[in-house]
Amino acid sequence: MLAVHFDKPGGPENLYLKEVEKPSPGEGEVLLKVVASALNRADLLQRQGQYDPPPGASSILGLEASGYVVELGPGCQGQWKIGDPAMALLPGGGQAQYVTIPEGLLMPIPAGLTLPQAAAIPEVWLTAFQLLHLLGNVQAGDTVLIHAGSSGVGTAAIQLTRIAGATPLVTAGSQHKLQMAEKLGAAAGFNYKEEDFSEATLKFTKGAGVNIILDCIGGSYWEKNVTCLALDGRWVLYGLMGGANISGPLFSKLFFKRGSLITSRLRCRDKKYKQMLVKAFTEQILPHFSTEGPQRLLPVLDRVFPVTEIQEAHAHMETNKNVGKIVLELPQ
Ligand SMILES: NC(=O)c1ccc[n+]([C@@H]2O[C@H](COP(=O)([O-])OP(=O)(O)OC[C@H]3O[C@@H](n4cnc5c(N)ncnc54)[C@H](OP(=O)(O)O)[C@@H]3O)[C@@H](O)[C@H]2O)c1
């Protein structure tokens, strides 16, 4: 089968399609023929040699895929049958023509969505769901500040915040991205390149601050984050795009807010945790992708690239051009 490959860490120019051995499903696994996968920041980091896949995971890039079940491994419980369309959360291996996956990590495709749209769901929607509900304990009436509001995770988090009955605020680096976030439901957006988002957030919340911050930036935002966190607020750190080092009185500022700093990494979680997350998301959130009601959820697709243009797709994400997800179509 063909798979996205690189021989040495470096830039997007190192990526190419390589003929590799097709995997075969082990105990409790199914084989998915991949129609589409999607790109994540983790792929960029892995390509640069800064993010190894967890032990036992495929070294092929790709944290999510959609396609058709084509083979069942021994011991499968009958949840899936040959020919079923499905989408999957993966620790790696999605950017290939076939991938194996534990049957409990597959999800049905919501009615009305195409397979490329479905490929944009697993990684960022499960991440946003987990950050908001399992870690941030979002409550109706809360205000949630979502950084990188037009990222894959951000576009999912805005919509999930709305259906939780909470108010999403976002930051982003351009007017266009802020407008897209507002169309998805953000109550207000702040351009972090032009204004101090913590002042704007305090103004919006009449001095109270936000109950939850979903933070994939880290270092460069720490002081502004803690300044606009409400009393008893939850600051959920899940990325370090703004660096890992800080200098200043983080502990005292957090302490006087009685704030919680919570960190999260989904890819390296064990199978049991991921299965619990997939089950909760499938039951509680997936039906909202199919309904025609006012709160219908939508995966936001920026562009669909044929996987032969994998270098262009990486460069597009690396230069922060995307709003929502970059999807890759595999040859059939
Ligand atoms: N921990 C986990 O389990 C987990 C899971 C999934 C994703 N993540 C993390 O979530 C983040 C978003 O991932 P994604 O795939 O959704 O990203 P994405 O769609 O590529 O969007 C990322 C956006 O972040 C903004 N950005 C980049 N560098 C920045 C900086 N230094 N300061 C402020 N904004 C910056 C850019 O938008 P602007 O133009 O607005 O600056 C960029 O377009 C990444 O950090 C990723 O590693 C973590």
PDBQT file of the ligand as one rigid body, heavy atoms in Angstrom, charges set to zero:
ROOT
HETATM    1  N1  LIG A 401      -2.792  17.775  23.794  1.00  0.00    +0.000 N 
HETATM    2  C1  LIG A 401      -3.532  17.167  22.901  1.00  0.00    +0.000 C 
HETATM    3  O1  LIG A 401      -4.055  16.083  23.130  1.00  0.00    +0.000 OA
HETATM    4  C2  LIG A 401      -3.752  17.824  21.565  1.00  0.00    +0.000 A 
HETATM    5  C3  LIG A 401      -4.597  17.240  20.615  1.00  0.00    +0.000 A 
HETATM    6  C4  LIG A 401      -4.807  17.926  19.403  1.00  0.00    +0.000 A 
HETATM    7  C5  LIG A 401      -4.163  19.137  19.173  1.00  0.00    +0.000 A 
HETATM    8  N2  LIG A 401      -3.333  19.628  20.130  1.00  0.00    +0.000 N 
HETATM    9  C6  LIG A 401      -2.672  20.924  19.953  1.00  0.00    +0.000 C 
HETATM   10  O2  LIG A 401      -3.669  21.865  19.664  1.00  0.00    +0.000 OA
HETATM   11  C7  LIG A 401      -3.122  22.927  18.920  1.00  0.00    +0.000 C 
HETATM   12  C8  LIG A 401      -4.003  23.203  17.733  1.00  0.00    +0.000 C 
HETATM   13  O3  LIG A 401      -3.902  22.106  16.833  1.00  0.00    +0.000 OA
HETATM   14  P1  LIG A 401      -4.657  22.147  15.427  1.00  0.00    +0.000 P 
HETATM   15  O4  LIG A 401      -4.222  20.944  14.656  1.00  0.00    +0.000 OA
HETATM   16  O5  LIG A 401      -6.093  22.361  15.675  1.00  0.00    +0.000 OA
HETATM   17  O6  LIG A 401      -3.965  23.482  14.849  1.00  0.00    +0.000 OA
HETATM   18  P2  LIG A 401      -4.143  24.292  13.505  1.00  0.00    +0.000 P 
HETATM   19  O7  LIG A 401      -5.455  24.026  12.868  1.00  0.00    +0.000 OA
HETATM   20  O8  LIG A 401      -2.916  24.089  12.708  1.00  0.00    +0.000 OA
HETATM   21  O9  LIG A 401      -4.159  25.820  14.040  1.00  0.00    +0.000 OA
HETATM   22  C9  LIG A 401      -3.125  26.339  14.794  1.00  0.00    +0.000 C 
HETATM   23  C10 LIG A 401      -3.241  27.864  14.814  1.00  0.00    +0.000 C 
HETATM   24  O10 LIG A 401      -2.617  28.343  15.997  1.00  0.00    +0.000 OA
HETATM   25  C11 LIG A 401      -2.198  29.686  15.803  1.00  0.00    +0.000 C 
HETATM   26  N3  LIG A 401      -0.837  29.834  16.294  1.00  0.00    +0.000 N 
HETATM   27  C12 LIG A 401       0.269  29.174  15.862  1.00  0.00    +0.000 A 
HETATM   28  N4  LIG A 401       1.350  29.549  16.569  1.00  0.00    +0.000 NA
HETATM   29  C13 LIG A 401       0.916  30.468  17.466  1.00  0.00    +0.000 A 
HETATM   30  C14 LIG A 401       1.563  31.243  18.493  1.00  0.00    +0.000 A 
HETATM   31  N5  LIG A 401       2.881  31.124  18.736  1.00  0.00    +0.000 N 
HETATM   32  N6  LIG A 401       0.800  32.107  19.224  1.00  0.00    +0.000 NA
HETATM   33  C15 LIG A 401      -0.515  32.238  18.994  1.00  0.00    +0.000 A 
HETATM   34  N7  LIG A 401      -1.188  31.541  18.037  1.00  0.00    +0.000 NA
HETATM   35  C16 LIG A 401      -0.473  30.663  17.294  1.00  0.00    +0.000 A 
HETATM   36  C17 LIG A 401      -2.296  29.959  14.282  1.00  0.00    +0.000 C 
HETATM   37  O11 LIG A 401      -3.455  30.747  14.058  1.00  0.00    +0.000 OA
HETATM   38  P3  LIG A 401      -3.383  32.370  14.102  1.00  0.00    +0.000 P 
HETATM   39  O12 LIG A 401      -3.268  32.806  12.671  1.00  0.00    +0.000 OA
HETATM   40  O13 LIG A 401      -4.676  32.734  14.748  1.00  0.00    +0.000 OA
HETATM   41  O14 LIG A 401      -2.179  32.739  14.908  1.00  0.00    +0.000 OA
HETATM   42  C18 LIG A 401      -2.512  28.567  13.699  1.00  0.00    +0.000 C 
HETATM   43  O15 LIG A 401      -3.224  28.593  12.471  1.00  0.00    +0.000 OA
HETATM   44  C19 LIG A 401      -1.692  22.515  18.585  1.00  0.00    +0.000 C 
HETATM   45  O16 LIG A 401      -0.827  23.086  19.522  1.00  0.00    +0.000 OA
HETATM   46  C20 LIG A 401      -1.726  21.017  18.776  1.00  0.00    +0.000 C 
HETATM   47  O17 LIG A 401      -0.473  20.462  19.067  1.00  0.00    +0.000 OA
HETATM   48  C21 LIG A 401      -3.119  19.015  21.302  1.00  0.00    +0.000 A 
ENDROOT
TORSDOF 0
